[in-house]
Amino acid sequence: MSHEVNRDLLKALAEGYGVALDFWDFDGNFREVSTSTLISVLAAMGVDASSDESIRAELKARDERPWRRVLPHCTIARDDRETTFQVHVPHGCSVQVEIIVEGGGTIGARQIDDWELPRDIDGVLTGQASFVVPVGTPLGYHKLRARVMDGGEERVEEASLIVTPTRLDVESRLRGRAWGMMAQLYSTRSRQSWGIGDAADLAEMGSLFGELGADFLLVNPLHAAEPIEPMSPSPYLPVTRRFFNPVYIRPEDIREVAYLSGPERSLVTWASENVKKMSLENELIERDAAWKAKREALDVIFAAGRSQARQRDFDRFREMEGQGLEDFALWCALVEKYGDEFPDQLRDINSPHVARERRELADRVDFWAWLQWVMDEQLSRAQNESRAAGMRIGVSHDLAVGVHPKGADVWMLPDAFARGIGVGAPPDMYNQQGQNWSQPPWRPDSLEEMSYAPLRDMARTVMRHAGLLRVDHIMGLFRLWWIPEGSAPTEGTYVRFNHEAMVGVLLLEAHRAGVVVVGEDLGTVEPWVREYLRERGIFGTSVFWFEKDEGGWPIHPQDFRSDAMVSVDTHDLPPAASYLAGEHVDLRESLGLLVKPVEEMRAEAREERDRVMARLREHGLIGEDPSEREVVEALHAYIVRTPAPILQVSLVNAVGERRAQNQPGTDQEYPNWRLPLADGTEQVVLVEELATNPRLQSLVARLNQELESTR
């Protein structure tokens, strides 16, 4: 591959595919993207930019592509405005367009003037006509139908039309300010947990925190991980974002357990004995041991069968989830049989070899589909319990930014993903070497051709039993940092998505599910994006430690954003007590993650702490010699005084935990996502102990008192 190509030609092609040629980095410096990166990124979208000749051919194909179709692949409209789209037919032909409304009925699309000159496309003089989707077209997934009269013959073409809400009605859903807890579910265990927190623990916490006045309980992504060991610890590296991880099932809560025979029940009990003991110890969470034990028990419960009514419920669930669930269950069965390295003939989901395996593994496909049904039931129960306890929002889910490169999504929907690319982030002040999350991105062009079905199906499932959805790295709906395989994170570039479509589909699903959406918009964010999200009714994210003025001081409470969920910290930072003590610097130094001298970083951490303490005193929140508990509570009182409509409290702060759940920039060097919930003395804190935990009770009392005083 030659990289000696005309930069101007390459620029035109890259811009046509939303690939950035340059960007402003975190330090405000202008950076130009290398030619080799641009060529590799375009190649991942099936675009040949290896020579001037191929670039010219690709530019011509790109320019003519809309003219080769009667209707666009997918038209995105908003319900409060007219949306124009173009139709292409042989010059001189008449065309009429109507909207086939989801659920029944038709609406006419009005033709408007279009003075675009006809073009010669493959020897056919082709004309363009413009039509309008009218204001007030119902929200939903509709069809555009074009009737083309060509020489006395009628030709009918159809394409997708998605009408989205301009703005979520968040005010009526929140009805005032809301606060909630944030917990890593795997870490929050009870005496009945199988070594890892589960849906029953989620229901217990939802009930407790609802009684304490919380409006929501946000948990880490519960997306599906590998179906057999080893299971990736990171909840942000799932095999699919559409389905859930059955490791969170509480086996004893499955209805059929009550009807097991004595020997069958004994098998379930024996499977749990060793892993339940793990819940009582402050040792790293062993997902593999927990899942192996649960899978043995779940196999027994599944094999025992269901009543006819329950089987019909299960059948309806499978029908609702459709082919996506069947394919995911098949993938799980194949991994169970072959491991994660499939034989070559099974890598194509449409191959006859896969069809044969689907028939031969039918019982295991049923099992893996059944696990999703059980998860759905238990998540529904947790949400109902939370709402019954007084939560206005209830259980809230977290949507990861991407999926595992060898996961189910990539196998099920290969055309949706760019190959040879990892998603990550350019360098910033907290990750000065950049990040590569090793996740393949969706292809913007493929998403449009698929009418955004991967996004729609994923959002619908994740939000079914949720009251709020946190979208990790919401910038991924606008642009993502693509890193060619084999390149450093610094050698990437941004690729733009159709954010109007991506955000629109997400809002349509949120509207239907009655869900509040919060976008994690930290880090490098183009200024217009936050305004766009605000206009669409999506809340941003503010973190106390990151909100500083030009002099490096914490901003005053009244200067925080009024359109964000605010918290003291994030799961990527140590809890507040540890951060105040500068332990994050010591940790990063021990892991070799610092690019500045350690003493310089420690001095900066001390200065940051001194300024925080001064600011808290300035607002009358602490005295001269406060205890650690008083400082942590003061930080939460501080964020209550902001205008933020949503407040988030980390459970680790509430119980006095000091260890970070995740250290960005590490893989095996630090036990990311494997630490059980413990207090400052490293004693395990169980779910049933939360109701009497003195630090938690004190923090919640302070929070509610402060909220009452600001009403």
Secondary structure, 3 states (H helix, E strand, C coil): CCCCCCHHHHHHHHHHCCECCEEECCCCCEEECCHHHHHHHHHHCCCCCCCHHHHHHHHHHHHHHHHHCCCCCEEEEECCCCEEEEEEEECCCEEEEEEECCCCCEEECEEECCCCCCEEECCEEEEEEEEEECCCCCCEEEEEEEEEEECCEEEEEEEEEEEECCCCCHHHHHCCCEEEEEECHHHCCCCCCCCCCCHHHHHHHHHHHHHCCCCEEEECCCEECCCCCCCCCCCCCCCEEEEECHHHCCHHHCHHHHHCCHHHHHHHHHHHHHHHHHCCCCCCCCHHHHHHHHHHHHHHHHHCCCCHHHHHHHHHHHHHHHHHHHHHHHHHHHHHHHCCCCCHHHCCCCCHHHHHHHHHCHHHHHHHHHHHHHHHHHHHHHHHHHHHCCCCCEEEEEECCCCCCCCHHHHHCHHHECCCEEEEECCCCCCCCCEEEEECCECHHHHHHCCCHHHHHHHHHHCCCCCEEEECCHHHHCEEEEEECCCCHHHCEEEECCHHHHHHHHHHHHHHHCCEEEECCCCCCCHHHHHHHHHCCCEEEEEHHHCECCCCCECCHHHCCCCEEEECCCCCCCCHHHHHCCHHHHHHHHCCCCCCCHHHHHHHHHHHHHHHHHHHHHCCCCCCCCCHHHHHHHHHHHHHCCCCCEEEEEHHHHHCCCCCCCCCCCCCCCCCCCCCCECCCCCECCHHHHHHCHHHHHHHHHHHHHHHHHC
